Amino acid sequence: MNNRISRRELFKGIGLGTIGLGFGVSVFDSIYQYAYATTEEEKHALLMKGTVNFMGFTAKEITPNNEFYITSYSSKVPDVSPAAFRLRVEGLVEKPYTLSLSEIEAMKDKTEFVTLECIGNPVGGDAIGNALWDGVTLRKIIEKAIPRPGISKTVFYAEDGYSDSIPYQLSLSEDVFLAFRMNGAALPKEHGHPLRAIVPGIYGMKNVKWLSKIELVNFDYKGYWERKGWSDEAVMPIRSQILMPMSGKEIPFGNYVIGGIAFAGRFGVSKVQVSLDDGDTWKDAQMKEPLSKWSWVLWSYDWNPSKEGKYTIKVRGTDKSGKIQESGSLFARTFPDGDKGIHSVDVRVTKE
């Protein structure tokens, strides 16, 4: 009996629908092969073939683990033994309990592409990445403890002393989960090994690494960064970024492809627009289908400048609720709820 599913069935099963069937040997082929790789080394190598060419714009749609941004509360990285690891679930529950890593892995029900970003990432910054995460839905972990009435927050505690919380109702969403694998490999130490929270559409501060305890409480728990004035909601807004060209680049006269990424948190990206005249007018860019509803999108714009000289290129996005990315300077403040600026680059078009 042949139990091997088709590419189309696989993509549908992990939320990709029927996309990716026209991109040749690309990230989608890697994902398909990943499902049937026989060793963890093979799986990791296949996922790292995540570089795709979209309308002339070449980019890494999946961020390799060793290139994924790292932001931590402490300079010390916890060294947690997988064999000794225990996750405690307690608070307003009928049956507090603990889980080993192997028990958590046996509960796996989630494989999802999710883009994470640091709330302090400036306009055009690189503290953002997109990865494929494997784990178990937080709801499954919580329900096993039999929650009591009146819970308002779910609190995450980390091995390094860090903590943060999310609304209890959000923690019951099928989208929120605990991850133990990243891009086909065991969760790297720097990214929270052996277990971390993944809260899609919410800034990284809520995606607590080195998870050791989950507590359900009936009060408004404030985490480390919230006590310093940062946003408690930490919802990621619509934003976009130019990856090609880089600012200061000289571009030869003729056709040139501008490209980048866009992300809109909970709502998804509906449109990306490019301005070639410092924001006076805007033109629609082409968008590639995202790997999931929680993944950034690649975009490209085919530019054929009519004359030489200096140009300021800007990009803005619109989310599916109709909200257009706010304008602001390159040096817009990230405090307290993330930057609000529009990314721009200055280039010069010259004849060869």
Summary of the structure (lengths in Angstrom):
residues: 352
radius of gyration: 21.4
end to end distance: 61.5
largest distance: 73.7
contacts: 1131
relative contact order: 0.15
helix: 15%
strand: 35%
